[in-house]
């Protein structure tokens, strides 16, 4: 009788987790402990649902692991360690930044097209392979790259946000209630899409969810944040089990991406070329240059202000002074000299600076306030996009450079209005007489002339720069509602105009 020796097949080497958390403890500023001594691992391509009562700290955990700068500011305390793709982090002191976060409200950049939302993420991420880009754009078969974010449906926005986060090329995906606001069909399609992305790209995902029924079929594990024991513990991926566990705790249009998908939709072909940081700075600089300086409405606004100053100064300067009658003609030349000097050095710079600062500070506070309220700054940080350079730098640079350009426009229209008003008062006089006297001080070539013009430039630049900085700081403050943005707009106007008046007064005292 022969015997066949059974030989045990060699076991496969264990797969190292993509993410390992050890002894995580998070304490709120008031001393309440959200989670204590939690440890868990997440493997490549694994999908984990994070569930728990509202306000228990689920979003806080994923914000922490995503490395958002304001995630745990203001007195929060964190201890624990994390290991991800061979890198070790001390969560008490290190910002992890290992997670790409899909925000609950998407936090799309609504001043960019859908294609630009994807491109800016890709351009600030480590180089991606073609498969990742194809996977990202394959989520958007019904969304063209030139489509405005505002014209996208809720499901389309969700898919754009996921595609953008995927292109950020972080090791782990975090999704904060991705199915909130979606109907059953869209929610199930979203679950299928996330599952296929994770399997295809080998990236694990942690999904914060309250409505888990449509997400459970694709979940590998479920972690419950227990508000009684303050631990993260595994529970069975069963809707009834989860509901039973949750009841015992205190309250505190997508498309599946199958493995065999073909080339992305033709509308996206070649629409994600890499571009450097200079391209994106120029993109934002151009946007703010148009809004704050070069738009036709802004040019007409400043030109009208200059024209009114020119008319008022000449009309009242000749008709309402201490001299009258025949002395009006005798003092004509000297009056023109004085009016021209005051218009160029005091009147036009002051009025134009006030007009520019009042309008632009309102725009700055509203724009930045909206970005704060819609989490766009947090999204930029998560996508490695330098918001301080692209947004704040562009705003301040445009305030300074734009104020000089707009001052020149106001000076030109004020001079033209002055000439036309002078013709009304002294018909038949040659324009050369007006030019010779009105600009006599500045045509003399004396050193004092250049000093006076330099003071004009200093007043213009300082008032625009400091007033713009005030608008930026007010706009960047935390906003909790549209009403808060409205208050910020009013505060920004008052602060900007006050700064402008102070600077013009201080420089004027030094000048004269």
Secondary structure, DSSP 4 states (H G I P E B T S, - for coil): ---PPP-PPPPPPPPPPSEEEEEEEEE-TTS-EEEEEEEEEE-TT-EEEEE--TTSSHHHHHHHHHT-TTTT-SS-EEEEEEEETTEEEETTT-----EEEE-TT----TTSBHHHHHHHHHHTSSPPPHHHHHHHHTT-TT--TT-BGGGS-HHHHHHHHHHHHHHT--SEEEEESTTTT--HHHHHHHHHHHHHHHHHH--EEEEE-S--HHHHTT-SEEEEEETTTTEEEEE-S-HHHHHHHHHTSPP-------TT--SPPGGGTT------HHHHHHHHHHHHHIIIIISHHHHHHHHHHHHHHHHHHHHHHHHSSS--TTHHHHTHHHHHHHHHHHIIIIIHHHHHHHHHHHHHHHHHHHHHHHHHHTTHHHHHHHTT--HIIIIIIHHHHHHHHHHHHHHHHHHHHHHHHHHHHHHHHSTT--HHHHHHHHTHHHHS--HHHHHHHHHHHHHHHHHHHHHHHHHHHHHHS---SHHHHHHHHHHHHHHHHHHHHHHHHHHHHHH-
